Every structure is written in structure tokens, then in C-alpha cells.
Amino acid sequence: MKKPAIRWSESPEDVASFRAALLAFYDVNGRDLPWRGSSDPYAILVSEIMAQQTRVETVVPYYHRWMERFPTVEVLARAPEDDVLKAWEGLGYYSRARNLHRAAKVVRESHGGRLPDTALGLRDLPGVGPYTAGAVASIAFARAEPAVDGNVRRVYARLFDEPAPSAQQVTRWASEVVDPGRPGDFNQSLMELGATVCTPRGPRCEVCPVATWCRARSAGTVEVRPQPKKRAAVRREVRQVAVLLRSAEVPEVWMTRRPSAGLLAGLWEFPSRLIDDIAESGDWMGEIARECGVGPAPEATGLPEVSHLFTHLHVTYLPVLLRVGSTDDRGPTDDRAIESRNDAAGGSRAGAPEVERWVPLHDLGGLAVPIAQQRIAQVTREACGEGNG
């Protein structure tokens, strides 16, 4: 017979002891992170958005650089999107950066530059979901709100020995037990417990401060709580990449901007096509060369392949180097054609983005470039004898 779910409210003394044990653990063992102890709601929001789906150790240097570059909501709201994406480069899930940028604009325009101080108000900001709203409301504004991320869900699934608790179940449990006196610290103590003790594999139950409340430990089911989610199959694709290199005093490569929606939206990349599409389209390399104003595609040299795993997509890139002469060899449609196409895409309007350009190979012109594209640039530098330059 299934055990009834624990209702914390039936034992106020027990829940008080549970809270005290967790807070004592956090006071002694909480990691020294740069945003902890901050009273700035904006800084707390930045840290929470950055930490989603990213290891805390990875976040720390990005957080420092971000806060130096965009220290306030106002500075972030006024920044060009390209600068925002460049500062986020390497963290992945770039929609988080775009949403944070949009949220800053909403705060500036609709809230007088101050973040809403309730979870409900925070939920109205772009990219702010239930977890982030609860975390910011509790940490920055001492609101007794639950904050349920993956770590917290795992802790509660084990506490209640539930194989697949719903989001509503976990939120209800978390709402009942959140400490009204120190809600921010309490929520962070649960996150800390899940990150450092109640880990997905090999949990350290012997040092857990709330082990006596854990039903899964009593039942011997800790390792299978929560029940693993069925993972979506990883799709695979192979893309050929055209790396057009223009000789100059500073060698340049041809880059295009990705569409404004979808995977890696708004970032810059080398032109590429699916292998299957190339087989159907014929002279694709020649097409790209003519777009750049350099005439027929020159002889191609294969570069080492680059692979990258996105969340549910594994891409193998097959870069091909095309040397297209020097800046003195530009065809009649070269830079004028680029300017025309950028104008057609809105690039001539103030604040509107360019869609393509030649950029220095050694630093890619300071553009926001995904990790896989950076690796393609690196193998190109190596092929050209530039190494890490």
C-alpha cells in the first residue's frame, strides 16, 4: 500500500527542526559565490539566469565579466544586442541572454529601473519562469516563495520517496516548508544540498543534515529517486562549411549572421549547408564565392572536422578552406554587394543588425560566435600558420 504523502503542516515542530537543520548546514557549508550576500536584485537575477543549465564553477568568471560590463539594469538595457551576446559567448543557451536583455528594457521602461519585488511581478519579465521568480523574490526581497530547480526537485523526490513527482507536487511541498524568516537562505540551502550532497549519483547520505527525514534513504531507493526521465533521441547532421579567406595585411574571413529566431539566433557563423542539401544544389561553393564578389569558387582545401553536441543535436562540421585572393582583387560586386544586402536586411537603419561581413581571422572582429564556429576559426588559423594568434 502506498504511503500517504507527508504534510509538513501536521507537525510544526518537525518542520521547524527540518528548517533549522538545513539552515545550519548552509551557514557552515554554503559555497562562497560572488553573488551570495549581494542585496542587489539585478545582480541576483543575473546569477540565477546564468546558472540555469550551467555548472556554477563555469558561471563565476562570466558573472564577474558581465557585472563589470553591465553593472546596472540601465546599462544593460541600453547596450546593443551584439555586445550582450558577445559577453554571453561560451555559456550557451543564448536565448537566456536575449531574454535578460529584453527584461532589462522592460524594467527600465515599465518599472522605473527597479525590478518587481514579488514573484508574480517578476514572472512578467521576459525569460523569468517560476523558479527564477521564486529565487529572486526570496533572496533579494525576503519573500517566502518556493524556488524549485532540478536540485530541489531531486531532494524532495528523495525526502518523500516519490519516483516521479509532478511540478505541482514539488511546488506544494516547497511552499509548505520554506522558512518565512530566512526564505532566501533556505532556498539556497536546498539548492546547495542538491548540488553538493544529495547529488544525482553517489549521494553522500552519511553527511546529509536532513537524512532522518528522508523516506528514500529508509526504503533504500535513494539511487532511483527521482526516476530518470526518458531522454529524447539525439539527432545527427553533417554540414559542409565554407571558410572563405581573403588575403590582406590582416587576413579576413567571410561570416554571416544566423536568423533572429531558433538555435543560436543572432550569432555569427561561417556559411554552411547540410551535406544532403549540397548534393541537390550543385555548385554551392561557387554560389557563396559569387555572393562575396570573388567570382567562381577557388580550389578547396579540406580542414579537420569539428563536432559539437547541442542539447538534442550532434553536428559534424566539415570545413573547407577557399583562398580568394587579396583586398586588391575584389570583384565589382564585393563590398558594394555586401552593403546592399545589409541595407536590404535593415542594416543601414540605426540599431539594425548587419547580416554578413568580412572580419579579421585572428579575432573574428569581436563578433559573438558559437563555440563550434570558434573551433572552425582555430583550425583555419592553424592551417594558415597563425596558431592561436
Beta strands, then each sheet from edge to edge (+ up, - down):
strand 1: 235-247
strand 2: 252-257
strand 3: 268-269
strand 4: 272-274
strand 5: 300-302
strand 6: 306-309
strand 7: 313-326
strand 8: 356-360
sheet 1: 3+ 2- 1+ 4-
sheet 2: 3+ 2- 1+ 7+ 5-
sheet 3: 3+ 2- 1+ 7+ 6-
sheet 4: 3+ 2- 8+
end
